[in-house]
Amino acid sequence: MLGGVNRQHYYKSLGVMAMTELLDPPQYEKLVAGCRRIGLSERDVHYYAEHITVDIGHADGWLNNVIVPIGKKHPAAMEEVFFGAALRLQTCNDYYDGLLAALQSLGGSLSSHSVPPSE
């Protein structure tokens, strides 16, 4: 985290963390559904299944107990918070683009694998 090594990035790191908590639950829902679909046990998906709801509370806490009070006390800091949020969104975009490129590079070898349809 940027704020861990340099306090000048404190507000950016708050934006990064808020985005992480907001983005994770829907991703975990997809991950858990996919893992269950291919037969993984509840023990295997426990962490992610639990964090589908836990991180919703974390996101609410970050927004209402951290971001909003800072915005009220230091309105100019919100630009940095928003920048941190944008950084997190960009890293997600880059990550998923990288995954897509890796899958596409597999080319024809994917056609030999059977993937169960989603429900």
Jmol script that loads the backbone (N, CA, C; Angstrom):
load data "model"
ATOM      1  N   MET A   1       0.842  -1.175   0.000  1.00  0.00           N
ATOM      2  CA  MET A   1       0.000   0.000   0.000  1.00  0.00           C
ATOM      3  C   MET A   1       0.885   1.235   0.000  1.00  0.00           C
ATOM      4  N   LEU A   2       0.505   2.181  -0.812  1.00  0.00           N
ATOM      5  CA  LEU A   2       1.269   3.414  -0.927  1.00  0.00           C
ATOM      6  C   LEU A   2       1.401   4.134   0.410  1.00  0.00           C
ATOM      7  N   GLY A   3       0.320   4.180   1.178  1.00  0.00           N
ATOM      8  CA  GLY A   3       0.331   4.889   2.449  1.00  0.00           C
ATOM      9  C   GLY A   3       1.237   4.259   3.480  1.00  0.00           C
ATOM     10  N   GLY A   4       1.580   2.997   3.296  1.00  0.00           N
ATOM     11  CA  GLY A   4       2.447   2.313   4.238  1.00  0.00           C
ATOM     12  C   GLY A   4       3.901   2.729   4.138  1.00  0.00           C
ATOM     13  N   VAL A   5       4.298   3.287   3.011  1.00  0.00           N
ATOM     14  CA  VAL A   5       5.694   3.685   2.836  1.00  0.00           C
ATOM     15  C   VAL A   5       5.872   5.193   2.746  1.00  0.00           C
ATOM     16  N   ASN A   6       4.809   5.908   2.487  1.00  0.00           N
ATOM     17  CA  ASN A   6       4.932   7.350   2.336  1.00  0.00           C
ATOM     18  C   ASN A   6       3.595   7.996   2.675  1.00  0.00           C
ATOM     19  N   ARG A   7       3.552   8.734   3.751  1.00  0.00           N
ATOM     20  CA  ARG A   7       2.302   9.330   4.221  1.00  0.00           C
ATOM     21  C   ARG A   7       1.680  10.309   3.231  1.00  0.00           C
ATOM     22  N   GLN A   8       2.453  10.787   2.273  1.00  0.00           N
ATOM     23  CA  GLN A   8       1.859  11.711   1.304  1.00  0.00           C
ATOM     24  C   GLN A   8       0.798  11.007   0.461  1.00  0.00           C
ATOM     25  N   HIS A   9       0.799   9.678   0.462  1.00  0.00           N
ATOM     26  CA  HIS A   9      -0.177   8.907  -0.315  1.00  0.00           C
ATOM     27  C   HIS A   9      -1.307   8.345   0.546  1.00  0.00           C
ATOM     28  N   TYR A  10      -1.435   8.841   1.754  1.00  0.00           N
ATOM     29  CA  TYR A  10      -2.434   8.328   2.698  1.00  0.00           C
ATOM     30  C   TYR A  10      -3.841   8.327   2.097  1.00  0.00           C
ATOM     31  N   TYR A  11      -4.272   9.445   1.559  1.00  0.00           N
ATOM     32  CA  TYR A  11      -5.637   9.534   1.045  1.00  0.00           C
ATOM     33  C   TYR A  11      -5.831   8.651  -0.183  1.00  0.00           C
ATOM     34  N   LYS A  12      -4.812   8.529  -1.003  1.00  0.00           N
ATOM     35  CA  LYS A  12      -4.893   7.609  -2.144  1.00  0.00           C
ATOM     36  C   LYS A  12      -5.107   6.183  -1.653  1.00  0.00           C
ATOM     37  N   SER A  13      -4.369   5.802  -0.611  1.00  0.00           N
ATOM     38  CA  SER A  13      -4.497   4.429  -0.110  1.00  0.00           C
ATOM     39  C   SER A  13      -5.891   4.166   0.451  1.00  0.00           C
ATOM     40  N   LEU A  14      -6.533   5.182   1.002  1.00  0.00           N
ATOM     41  CA  LEU A  14      -7.912   5.015   1.461  1.00  0.00           C
ATOM     42  C   LEU A  14      -8.841   4.734   0.287  1.00  0.00           C
ATOM     43  N   GLY A  15      -8.624   5.413  -0.821  1.00  0.00           N
ATOM     44  CA  GLY A  15      -9.419   5.156  -2.022  1.00  0.00           C
ATOM     45  C   GLY A  15      -9.200   3.755  -2.565  1.00  0.00           C
ATOM     46  N   VAL A  16      -7.940   3.313  -2.535  1.00  0.00           N
ATOM     47  CA  VAL A  16      -7.621   1.951  -2.986  1.00  0.00           C
ATOM     48  C   VAL A  16      -8.358   0.936  -2.117  1.00  0.00           C
ATOM     49  N   MET A  17      -8.274   1.090  -0.799  1.00  0.00           N
ATOM     50  CA  MET A  17      -8.910   0.132   0.108  1.00  0.00           C
ATOM     51  C   MET A  17     -10.427   0.148  -0.020  1.00  0.00           C
ATOM     52  N   ALA A  18     -11.008   1.322  -0.152  1.00  0.00           N
ATOM     53  CA  ALA A  18     -12.461   1.397  -0.298  1.00  0.00           C
ATOM     54  C   ALA A  18     -12.912   0.665  -1.557  1.00  0.00           C
ATOM     55  N   MET A  19     -12.212   0.872  -2.655  1.00  0.00           N
ATOM     56  CA  MET A  19     -12.567   0.184  -3.900  1.00  0.00           C
ATOM     57  C   MET A  19     -12.427  -1.324  -3.760  1.00  0.00           C
ATOM     58  N   THR A  20     -11.379  -1.754  -3.083  1.00  0.00           N
ATOM     59  CA  THR A  20     -11.165  -3.191  -2.893  1.00  0.00           C
ATOM     60  C   THR A  20     -12.353  -3.806  -2.168  1.00  0.00           C
ATOM     61  N   GLU A  21     -12.782  -3.184  -1.092  1.00  0.00           N
ATOM     62  CA  GLU A  21     -13.912  -3.721  -0.329  1.00  0.00           C
ATOM     63  C   GLU A  21     -15.211  -3.665  -1.129  1.00  0.00           C
ATOM     64  N   LEU A  22     -15.370  -2.652  -1.955  1.00  0.00           N
ATOM     65  CA  LEU A  22     -16.581  -2.549  -2.771  1.00  0.00           C
ATOM     66  C   LEU A  22     -16.594  -3.551  -3.922  1.00  0.00           C
ATOM     67  N   LEU A  23     -15.440  -3.822  -4.496  1.00  0.00           N
ATOM     68  CA  LEU A  23     -15.364  -4.688  -5.673  1.00  0.00           C
ATOM     69  C   LEU A  23     -15.343  -6.175  -5.345  1.00  0.00           C
ATOM     70  N   ASP A  24     -14.827  -6.555  -4.199  1.00  0.00           N
ATOM     71  CA  ASP A  24     -14.617  -7.971  -3.912  1.00  0.00           C
ATOM     72  C   ASP A  24     -15.889  -8.813  -3.816  1.00  0.00           C
ATOM     73  N   PRO A  25     -16.945  -8.387  -3.120  1.00  0.00           N
ATOM     74  CA  PRO A  25     -18.098  -9.283  -2.966  1.00  0.00           C
ATOM     75  C   PRO A  25     -18.679  -9.831  -4.276  1.00  0.00           C
ATOM     76  N   PRO A  26     -18.917  -9.016  -5.305  1.00  0.00           N
ATOM     77  CA  PRO A  26     -19.458  -9.604  -6.537  1.00  0.00           C
ATOM     78  C   PRO A  26     -18.475 -10.563  -7.222  1.00  0.00           C
ATOM     79  N   GLN A  27     -17.181 -10.284  -7.098  1.00  0.00           N
ATOM     80  CA  GLN A  27     -16.185 -11.192  -7.677  1.00  0.00           C
ATOM     81  C   GLN A  27     -16.167 -12.511  -6.909  1.00  0.00           C
ATOM     82  N   TYR A  28     -16.277 -12.424  -5.587  1.00  0.00           N
ATOM     83  CA  TYR A  28     -16.297 -13.637  -4.768  1.00  0.00           C
ATOM     84  C   TYR A  28     -17.545 -14.467  -5.059  1.00  0.00           C
ATOM     85  N   GLU A  29     -18.686 -13.803  -5.309  1.00  0.00           N
ATOM     86  CA  GLU A  29     -19.902 -14.546  -5.663  1.00  0.00           C
ATOM     87  C   GLU A  29     -19.666 -15.391  -6.909  1.00  0.00           C
ATOM     88  N   LYS A  30     -19.045 -14.806  -7.916  1.00  0.00           N
ATOM     89  CA  LYS A  30     -18.758 -15.544  -9.152  1.00  0.00           C
ATOM     90  C   LYS A  30     -17.769 -16.672  -8.897  1.00  0.00           C
ATOM     91  N   LEU A  31     -16.742 -16.386  -8.116  1.00  0.00           N
ATOM     92  CA  LEU A  31     -15.727 -17.394  -7.813  1.00  0.00           C
ATOM     93  C   LEU A  31     -16.340 -18.574  -7.069  1.00  0.00           C
ATOM     94  N   VAL A  32     -17.138 -18.300  -6.043  1.00  0.00           N
ATOM     95  CA  VAL A  32     -17.760 -19.363  -5.255  1.00  0.00           C
ATOM     96  C   VAL A  32     -18.714 -20.180  -6.125  1.00  0.00           C
ATOM     97  N   ALA A  33     -19.512 -19.510  -6.943  1.00  0.00           N
ATOM     98  CA  ALA A  33     -20.431 -20.240  -7.828  1.00  0.00           C
ATOM     99  C   ALA A  33     -19.658 -21.157  -8.770  1.00  0.00           C
ATOM    100  N   GLY A  34     -18.579 -20.662  -9.334  1.00  0.00           N
ATOM    101  CA  GLY A  34     -17.764 -21.483 -10.232  1.00  0.00           C
ATOM    102  C   GLY A  34     -17.114 -22.652  -9.516  1.00  0.00           C
ATOM    103  N   CYS A  35     -16.608 -22.404  -8.322  1.00  0.00           N
ATOM    104  CA  CYS A  35     -15.974 -23.484  -7.545  1.00  0.00           C
ATOM    105  C   CYS A  35     -16.985 -24.559  -7.171  1.00  0.00           C
ATOM    106  N   ARG A  36     -18.182 -24.138  -6.774  1.00  0.00           N
ATOM    107  CA  ARG A  36     -19.228 -25.117  -6.440  1.00  0.00           C
ATOM    108  C   ARG A  36     -19.644 -25.893  -7.684  1.00  0.00           C
ATOM    109  N   ARG A  37     -19.738 -25.194  -8.802  1.00  0.00           N
ATOM    110  CA  ARG A  37     -20.142 -25.838 -10.057  1.00  0.00           C
ATOM    111  C   ARG A  37     -19.188 -26.961 -10.453  1.00  0.00           C
ATOM    112  N   ILE A  38     -17.896 -26.788 -10.166  1.00  0.00           N
ATOM    113  CA  ILE A  38     -16.941 -27.834 -10.542  1.00  0.00           C
ATOM    114  C   ILE A  38     -16.694 -28.830  -9.412  1.00  0.00           C
ATOM    115  N   GLY A  39     -17.468 -28.699  -8.319  1.00  0.00           N
ATOM    116  CA  GLY A  39     -17.440 -29.722  -7.286  1.00  0.00           C
ATOM    117  C   GLY A  39     -16.570 -29.468  -6.078  1.00  0.00           C
ATOM    118  N   LEU A  40     -16.048 -28.258  -5.915  1.00  0.00           N
ATOM    119  CA  LEU A  40     -15.265 -27.985  -4.710  1.00  0.00           C
ATOM    120  C   LEU A  40     -16.187 -27.992  -3.493  1.00  0.00           C
ATOM    121  N   SER A  41     -15.641 -28.349  -2.365  1.00  0.00           N
ATOM    122  CA  SER A  41     -16.435 -28.456  -1.138  1.00  0.00           C
ATOM    123  C   SER A  41     -16.655 -27.081  -0.503  1.00  0.00           C
ATOM    124  N   GLU A  42     -17.591 -27.058   0.445  1.00  0.00           N
ATOM    125  CA  GLU A  42     -17.834 -25.822   1.189  1.00  0.00           C
ATOM    126  C   GLU A  42     -16.583 -25.409   1.965  1.00  0.00           C
ATOM    127  N   ARG A  43     -15.828 -26.380   2.436  1.00  0.00           N
ATOM    128  CA  ARG A  43     -14.574 -26.066   3.130  1.00  0.00           C
ATOM    129  C   ARG A  43     -13.614 -25.343   2.189  1.00  0.00           C
ATOM    130  N   ASP A  44     -13.606 -25.766   0.925  1.00  0.00           N
ATOM    131  CA  ASP A  44     -12.713 -25.156  -0.060  1.00  0.00           C
ATOM    132  C   ASP A  44     -13.064 -23.700  -0.345  1.00  0.00           C
ATOM    133  N   VAL A  45     -14.343 -23.368  -0.278  1.00  0.00           N
ATOM    134  CA  VAL A  45     -14.777 -22.012  -0.639  1.00  0.00           C
ATOM    135  C   VAL A  45     -15.179 -21.172   0.573  1.00  0.00           C
ATOM    136  N   HIS A  46     -14.966 -21.705   1.768  1.00  0.00           N
ATOM    137  CA  HIS A  46     -15.441 -21.039   2.985  1.00  0.00           C
ATOM    138  C   HIS A  46     -14.994 -19.575   3.079  1.00  0.00           C
ATOM    139  N   TYR A  47     -13.702 -19.322   2.897  1.00  0.00           N
ATOM    140  CA  TYR A  47     -13.184 -17.957   3.037  1.00  0.00           C
ATOM    141  C   TYR A  47     -13.919 -17.001   2.103  1.00  0.00           C
ATOM    142  N   TYR A  48     -14.021 -17.374   0.844  1.00  0.00           N
ATOM    143  CA  TYR A  48     -14.641 -16.485  -0.137  1.00  0.00           C
ATOM    144  C   TYR A  48     -16.140 -16.363   0.089  1.00  0.00           C
ATOM    145  N   ALA A  49     -16.797 -17.474   0.431  1.00  0.00           N
ATOM    146  CA  ALA A  49     -18.234 -17.422   0.700  1.00  0.00           C
ATOM    147  C   ALA A  49     -18.519 -16.501   1.882  1.00  0.00           C
ATOM    148  N   GLU A  50     -17.705 -16.611   2.919  1.00  0.00           N
ATOM    149  CA  GLU A  50     -17.877 -15.760   4.096  1.00  0.00           C
ATOM    150  C   GLU A  50     -17.650 -14.285   3.755  1.00  0.00           C
ATOM    151  N   HIS A  51     -16.660 -14.014   2.925  1.00  0.00           N
ATOM    152  CA  HIS A  51     -16.318 -12.630   2.618  1.00  0.00           C
ATOM    153  C   HIS A  51     -17.265 -11.972   1.619  1.00  0.00           C
ATOM    154  N   ILE A  52     -18.165 -12.742   1.028  1.00  0.00           N
ATOM    155  CA  ILE A  52     -19.195 -12.120   0.192  1.00  0.00           C
ATOM    156  C   ILE A  52     -20.004 -11.160   1.056  1.00  0.00           C
ATOM    157  N   THR A  53     -20.364 -11.593   2.249  1.00  0.00           N
ATOM    158  CA  THR A  53     -21.138 -10.721   3.140  1.00  0.00           C
ATOM    159  C   THR A  53     -20.247  -9.868   4.036  1.00  0.00           C
ATOM    160  N   VAL A  54     -19.145 -10.424   4.503  1.00  0.00           N
ATOM    161  CA  VAL A  54     -18.251  -9.674   5.396  1.00  0.00           C
ATOM    162  C   VAL A  54     -17.745  -8.407   4.716  1.00  0.00           C
ATOM    163  N   ASP A  55     -17.335  -8.526   3.463  1.00  0.00           N
ATOM    164  CA  ASP A  55     -16.764  -7.366   2.777  1.00  0.00           C
ATOM    165  C   ASP A  55     -17.803  -6.310   2.435  1.00  0.00           C
ATOM    166  N   ILE A  56     -19.070  -6.692   2.372  1.00  0.00           N
ATOM    167  CA  ILE A  56     -20.118  -5.678   2.206  1.00  0.00           C
ATOM    168  C   ILE A  56     -20.128  -4.780   3.440  1.00  0.00           C
ATOM    169  N   GLY A  57     -20.004  -5.382   4.618  1.00  0.00           N
ATOM    170  CA  GLY A  57     -19.904  -4.601   5.851  1.00  0.00           C
ATOM    171  C   GLY A  57     -18.643  -3.768   5.900  1.00  0.00           C
ATOM    172  N   HIS A  58     -17.544  -4.354   5.422  1.00  0.00           N
ATOM    173  CA  HIS A  58     -16.290  -3.593   5.374  1.00  0.00           C
ATOM    174  C   HIS A  58     -16.438  -2.381   4.458  1.00  0.00           C
ATOM    175  N   ALA A  59     -17.048  -2.583   3.305  1.00  0.00           N
ATOM    176  CA  ALA A  59     -17.227  -1.482   2.349  1.00  0.00           C
ATOM    177  C   ALA A  59     -18.069  -0.374   2.968  1.00  0.00           C
ATOM    178  N   ASP A  60     -19.160  -0.768   3.616  1.00  0.00           N
ATOM    179  CA  ASP A  60     -20.020   0.209   4.276  1.00  0.00           C
ATOM    180  C   ASP A  60     -19.242   0.965   5.351  1.00  0.00           C
ATOM    181  N   GLY A  61     -18.437   0.232   6.115  1.00  0.00           N
ATOM    182  CA  GLY A  61     -17.617   0.867   7.147  1.00  0.00           C
ATOM    183  C   GLY A  61     -16.607   1.838   6.574  1.00  0.00           C
ATOM    184  N   TRP A  62     -15.933   1.426   5.496  1.00  0.00           N
ATOM    185  CA  TRP A  62     -14.955   2.317   4.858  1.00  0.00           C
ATOM    186  C   TRP A  62     -15.633   3.595   4.378  1.00  0.00           C
ATOM    187  N   LEU A  63     -16.776   3.446   3.736  1.00  0.00           N
ATOM    188  CA  LEU A  63     -17.446   4.631   3.199  1.00  0.00           C
ATOM    189  C   LEU A  63     -17.980   5.534   4.305  1.00  0.00           C
ATOM    190  N   ASN A  64     -18.740   4.949   5.230  1.00  0.00           N
ATOM    191  CA  ASN A  64     -19.431   5.764   6.232  1.00  0.00           C
ATOM    192  C   ASN A  64     -18.570   6.186   7.417  1.00  0.00           C
ATOM    193  N   ASN A  65     -17.559   5.397   7.746  1.00  0.00           N
ATOM    194  CA  ASN A  65     -16.752   5.700   8.929  1.00  0.00           C
ATOM    195  C   ASN A  65     -15.379   6.277   8.615  1.00  0.00           C
ATOM    196  N   VAL A  66     -14.970   6.200   7.360  1.00  0.00           N
ATOM    197  CA  VAL A  66     -13.646   6.706   6.988  1.00  0.00           C
ATOM    198  C   VAL A  66     -13.763   7.761   5.888  1.00  0.00           C
ATOM    199  N   ILE A  67     -14.262   7.367   4.734  1.00  0.00           N
ATOM    200  CA  ILE A  67     -14.270   8.261   3.569  1.00  0.00           C
ATOM    201  C   ILE A  67     -15.160   9.489   3.794  1.00  0.00           C
ATOM    202  N   VAL A  68     -16.409   9.279   4.193  1.00  0.00           N
ATOM    203  CA  VAL A  68     -17.326  10.415   4.377  1.00  0.00           C
ATOM    204  C   VAL A  68     -16.813  11.378   5.455  1.00  0.00           C
ATOM    205  N   PRO A  69     -16.398  10.907   6.639  1.00  0.00           N
ATOM    206  CA  PRO A  69     -15.875  11.856   7.634  1.00  0.00           C
ATOM    207  C   PRO A  69     -14.637  12.619   7.158  1.00  0.00           C
ATOM    208  N   ILE A  70     -13.750  11.947   6.441  1.00  0.00           N
ATOM    209  CA  ILE A  70     -12.570  12.649   5.916  1.00  0.00           C
ATOM    210  C   ILE A  70     -12.998  13.690   4.890  1.00  0.00           C
ATOM    211  N   GLY A  71     -13.957  13.327   4.051  1.00  0.00           N
ATOM    212  CA  GLY A  71     -14.451  14.278   3.059  1.00  0.00           C
ATOM    213  C   GLY A  71     -15.065  15.514   3.695  1.00  0.00           C
ATOM    214  N   LYS A  72     -15.743  15.321   4.818  1.00  0.00           N
ATOM    215  CA  LYS A  72     -16.337  16.460   5.520  1.00  0.00           C
ATOM    216  C   LYS A  72     -15.271  17.320   6.194  1.00  0.00           C
ATOM    217  N   LYS A  73     -14.273  16.659   6.774  1.00  0.00           N
ATOM    218  CA  LYS A  73     -13.230  17.387   7.503  1.00  0.00           C
ATOM    219  C   LYS A  73     -12.185  17.991   6.565  1.00  0.00           C
ATOM    220  N   HIS A  74     -11.858  17.271   5.493  1.00  0.00           N
ATOM    221  CA  HIS A  74     -10.820  17.698   4.553  1.00  0.00           C
ATOM    222  C   HIS A  74     -11.333  17.536   3.114  1.00  0.00           C
ATOM    223  N   PRO A  75     -12.237  18.405   2.676  1.00  0.00           N
ATOM    224  CA  PRO A  75     -12.826  18.236   1.342  1.00  0.00           C
ATOM    225  C   PRO A  75     -11.797  18.141   0.215  1.00  0.00           C
ATOM    226  N   ALA A  76     -10.702  18.852   0.339  1.00  0.00           N
ATOM    227  CA  ALA A  76      -9.682  18.820  -0.720  1.00  0.00           C
ATOM    228  C   ALA A  76      -9.025  17.442  -0.827  1.00  0.00           C
ATOM    229  N   ALA A  77      -9.058  16.661   0.243  1.00  0.00           N
ATOM    230  CA  ALA A  77      -8.443  15.325   0.234  1.00  0.00           C
ATOM    231  C   ALA A  77      -9.204  14.350  -0.651  1.00  0.00           C
ATOM    232  N   MET A  78     -10.460  14.657  -0.944  1.00  0.00           N
ATOM    233  CA  MET A  78     -11.270  13.722  -1.725  1.00  0.00           C
ATOM    234  C   MET A  78     -10.721  13.509  -3.129  1.00  0.00           C
ATOM    235  N   GLU A  79     -10.043  14.496  -3.676  1.00  0.00           N
ATOM    236  CA  GLU A  79      -9.429  14.304  -4.993  1.00  0.00           C
ATOM    237  C   GLU A  79      -8.410  13.161  -4.935  1.00  0.00           C
ATOM    238  N   GLU A  80      -7.642  13.102  -3.858  1.00  0.00           N
ATOM    239  CA  GLU A  80      -6.662  12.020  -3.682  1.00  0.00           C
ATOM    240  C   GLU A  80      -7.356  10.680  -3.446  1.00  0.00           C
ATOM    241  N   VAL A  81      -8.437  10.683  -2.676  1.00  0.00           N
ATOM    242  CA  VAL A  81      -9.205   9.453  -2.451  1.00  0.00           C
ATOM    243  C   VAL A  81      -9.731   8.935  -3.785  1.00  0.00           C
ATOM    244  N   PHE A  82     -10.292   9.832  -4.584  1.00  0.00           N
ATOM    245  CA  PHE A  82     -10.817   9.429  -5.897  1.00  0.00           C
ATOM    246  C   PHE A  82      -9.702   8.920  -6.802  1.00  0.00           C
ATOM    247  N   PHE A  83      -8.537   9.549  -6.728  1.00  0.00           N
ATOM    248  CA  PHE A  83      -7.407   9.097  -7.533  1.00  0.00           C
ATOM    249  C   PHE A  83      -6.999   7.681  -7.123  1.00  0.00           C
ATOM    250  N   GLY A  84      -6.956   7.423  -5.819  1.00  0.00           N
ATOM    251  CA  GLY A  84      -6.643   6.075  -5.336  1.00  0.00           C
ATOM    252  C   GLY A  84      -7.666   5.060  -5.808  1.00  0.00           C
ATOM    253  N   ALA A  85      -8.943   5.453  -5.782  1.00  0.00           N
ATOM    254  CA  ALA A  85      -9.995   4.562  -6.282  1.00  0.00           C
ATOM    255  C   ALA A  85      -9.782   4.273  -7.766  1.00  0.00           C
ATOM    256  N   ALA A  86      -9.432   5.299  -8.520  1.00  0.00           N
ATOM    257  CA  ALA A  86      -9.179   5.112  -9.957  1.00  0.00           C
ATOM    258  C   ALA A  86      -7.970   4.211 -10.193  1.00  0.00           C
ATOM    259  N   LEU A  87      -6.935   4.346  -9.361  1.00  0.00           N
ATOM    260  CA  LEU A  87      -5.770   3.458  -9.478  1.00  0.00           C
ATOM    261  C   LEU A  87      -6.183   2.004  -9.292  1.00  0.00           C
ATOM    262  N   ARG A  88      -7.019   1.751  -8.284  1.00  0.00           N
ATOM    263  CA  ARG A  88      -7.471   0.376  -8.023  1.00  0.00           C
ATOM    264  C   ARG A  88      -8.284  -0.157  -9.191  1.00  0.00           C
ATOM    265  N   LEU A  89      -9.158   0.660  -9.725  1.00  0.00           N
ATOM    266  CA  LEU A  89      -9.956   0.229 -10.874  1.00  0.00           C
ATOM    267  C   LEU A  89      -9.069  -0.068 -12.079  1.00  0.00           C
ATOM    268  N   GLN A  90      -8.044   0.745 -12.280  1.00  0.00           N
ATOM    269  CA  GLN A  90      -7.133   0.518 -13.407  1.00  0.00           C
ATOM    270  C   GLN A  90      -6.351  -0.777 -13.226  1.00  0.00           C
ATOM    271  N   THR A  91      -5.914  -1.061 -11.999  1.00  0.00           N
ATOM    272  CA  THR A  91      -5.183  -2.318 -11.789  1.00  0.00           C
ATOM    273  C   THR A  91      -6.092  -3.517 -12.016  1.00  0.00           C
ATOM    274  N   CYS A  92      -7.358  -3.402 -11.634  1.00  0.00           N
ATOM    275  CA  CYS A  92      -8.315  -4.488 -11.918  1.00  0.00           C
ATOM    276  C   CYS A  92      -8.456  -4.680 -13.420  1.00  0.00           C
ATOM    277  N   ASN A  93      -8.604  -3.587 -14.135  1.00  0.00           N
ATOM    278  CA  ASN A  93      -8.736  -3.654 -15.589  1.00  0.00           C
ATOM    279  C   ASN A  93      -7.509  -4.323 -16.213  1.00  0.00           C
ATOM    280  N   ASP A  94      -6.333  -3.898 -15.786  1.00  0.00           N
ATOM    281  CA  ASP A  94      -5.094  -4.475 -16.318  1.00  0.00           C
ATOM    282  C   ASP A  94      -4.990  -5.965 -15.989  1.00  0.00           C
ATOM    283  N   TYR A  95      -5.376  -6.321 -14.772  1.00  0.00           N
ATOM    284  CA  TYR A  95      -5.311  -7.724 -14.350  1.00  0.00           C
ATOM    285  C   TYR A  95      -6.221  -8.599 -15.219  1.00  0.00           C
ATOM    286  N   TYR A  96      -7.466  -8.172 -15.385  1.00  0.00           N
ATOM    287  CA  TYR A  96      -8.406  -8.976 -16.172  1.00  0.00           C
ATOM    288  C   TYR A  96      -8.036  -8.993 -17.651  1.00  0.00           C
ATOM    289  N   ASP A  97      -7.500  -7.901 -18.158  1.00  0.00           N
ATOM    290  CA  ASP A  97      -6.997  -7.922 -19.539  1.00  0.00           C
ATOM    291  C   ASP A  97      -5.862  -8.928 -19.678  1.00  0.00           C
ATOM    292  N   GLY A  98      -4.988  -8.998 -18.676  1.00  0.00           N
ATOM    293  CA  GLY A  98      -3.894  -9.969 -18.689  1.00  0.00           C
ATOM    294  C   GLY A  98      -4.401 -11.399 -18.643  1.00  0.00           C
ATOM    295  N   LEU A  99      -5.421 -11.650 -17.814  1.00  0.00           N
ATOM    296  CA  LEU A  99      -6.011 -12.991 -17.770  1.00  0.00           C
ATOM    297  C   LEU A  99      -6.623 -13.367 -19.111  1.00  0.00           C
ATOM    298  N   LEU A 100      -7.344 -12.440 -19.707  1.00  0.00           N
ATOM    299  CA  LEU A 100      -7.953 -12.705 -21.008  1.00  0.00           C
ATOM    300  C   LEU A 100      -6.891 -13.014 -22.047  1.00  0.00           C
ATOM    301  N   ALA A 101      -5.838 -12.233 -22.076  1.00  0.00           N
ATOM    302  CA  ALA A 101      -4.759 -12.474 -23.041  1.00  0.00           C
ATOM    303  C   ALA A 101      -4.122 -13.846 -22.815  1.00  0.00           C
ATOM    304  N   ALA A 102      -3.943 -14.226 -21.552  1.00  0.00           N
ATOM    305  CA  ALA A 102      -3.360 -15.540 -21.255  1.00  0.00           C
ATOM    306  C   ALA A 102      -4.271 -16.657 -21.743  1.00  0.00           C
ATOM    307  N   LEU A 103      -5.563 -16.511 -21.525  1.00  0.00           N
ATOM    308  CA  LEU A 103      -6.508 -17.527 -22.004  1.00  0.00           C
ATOM    309  C   LEU A 103      -6.535 -17.581 -23.524  1.00  0.00           C
ATOM    310  N   GLN A 104      -6.536 -16.413 -24.146  1.00  0.00           N
ATOM    311  CA  GLN A 104      -6.554 -16.382 -25.611  1.00  0.00           C
ATOM    312  C   GLN A 104      -5.289 -16.985 -26.196  1.00  0.00           C
ATOM    313  N   SER A 105      -4.173 -16.865 -25.490  1.00  0.00           N
ATOM    314  CA  SER A 105      -2.920 -17.413 -26.004  1.00  0.00           C
ATOM    315  C   SER A 105      -2.917 -18.936 -25.981  1.00  0.00           C
ATOM    316  N   LEU A 106      -3.816 -19.523 -25.201  1.00  0.00           N
ATOM    317  CA  LEU A 106      -3.919 -20.979 -25.172  1.00  0.00           C
ATOM    318  C   LEU A 106      -4.518 -21.518 -26.469  1.00  0.00           C
ATOM    319  N   GLY A 107      -5.238 -20.647 -27.153  1.00  0.00           N
ATOM    320  CA  GLY A 107      -5.786 -20.983 -28.468  1.00  0.00           C
ATOM    321  C   GLY A 107      -6.600 -22.253 -28.492  1.00  0.00           C
ATOM    322  N   GLY A 108      -6.272 -23.112 -29.431  1.00  0.00           N
ATOM    323  CA  GLY A 108      -7.023 -24.333 -29.671  1.00  0.00           C
ATOM    324  C   GLY A 108      -6.976 -25.326 -28.535  1.00  0.00           C
ATOM    325  N   SER A 109      -6.004 -25.224 -27.640  1.00  0.00           N
ATOM    326  CA  SER A 109      -5.922 -26.210 -26.563  1.00  0.00           C
ATOM    327  C   SER A 109      -7.118 -26.129 -25.624  1.00  0.00           C
ATOM    328  N   LEU A 110      -7.817 -24.990 -25.619  1.00  0.00           N
ATOM    329  CA  LEU A 110      -9.004 -24.873 -24.779  1.00  0.00           C
ATOM    330  C   LEU A 110     -10.154 -25.697 -25.317  1.00  0.00           C
ATOM    331  N   SER A 111     -10.232 -25.864 -26.614  1.00  0.00           N
ATOM    332  CA  SER A 111     -11.371 -26.573 -27.190  1.00  0.00           C
ATOM    333  C   SER A 111     -11.404 -28.035 -26.774  1.00  0.00           C
ATOM    334  N   SER A 112     -10.297 -28.572 -26.307  1.00  0.00           N
ATOM    335  CA  SER A 112     -10.269 -29.971 -25.889  1.00  0.00           C
ATOM    336  C   SER A 112     -10.731 -30.153 -24.444  1.00  0.00           C
ATOM    337  N   HIS A 113     -10.997 -29.058 -23.739  1.00  0.00           N
ATOM    338  CA  HIS A 113     -11.447 -29.139 -22.352  1.00  0.00           C
ATOM    339  C   HIS A 113     -12.942 -28.871 -22.278  1.00  0.00           C
ATOM    340  N   SER A 114     -13.631 -29.642 -21.475  1.00  0.00           N
ATOM    341  CA  SER A 114     -15.062 -29.456 -21.294  1.00  0.00           C
ATOM    342  C   SER A 114     -15.305 -28.662 -20.020  1.00  0.00           C
ATOM    343  N   VAL A 115     -16.029 -27.579 -20.144  1.00  0.00           N
ATOM    344  CA  VAL A 115     -16.380 -26.756 -18.996  1.00  0.00           C
ATOM    345  C   VAL A 115     -17.879 -26.864 -18.801  1.00  0.00           C
ATOM    346  N   PRO A 116     -18.332 -27.248 -17.600  1.00  0.00           N
ATOM    347  CA  PRO A 116     -19.773 -27.357 -17.369  1.00  0.00           C
ATOM    348  C   PRO A 116     -20.447 -26.003 -17.556  1.00  0.00           C
ATOM    349  N   PRO A 117     -21.646 -25.980 -18.104  1.00  0.00           N
ATOM    350  CA  PRO A 117     -22.342 -24.694 -18.284  1.00  0.00           C
ATOM    351  C   PRO A 117     -22.700 -24.092 -16.939  1.00  0.00           C
ATOM    352  N   SER A 118     -22.749 -22.768 -16.888  1.00  0.00           N
ATOM    353  CA  SER A 118     -23.156 -22.107 -15.645  1.00  0.00           C
ATOM    354  C   SER A 118     -24.664 -22.219 -15.507  1.00  0.00           C
ATOM    355  N   GLU A 119     -25.105 -22.200 -14.269  1.00  0.00           N
ATOM    356  CA  GLU A 119     -26.544 -22.352 -14.001  1.00  0.00           C
ATOM    357  C   GLU A 119     -27.243 -21.034 -14.032  1.00  0.00           C
TER     358      GLU A 119
END
end "model"
wireframe off; spacefill off
backbone 0.3
color backbone group
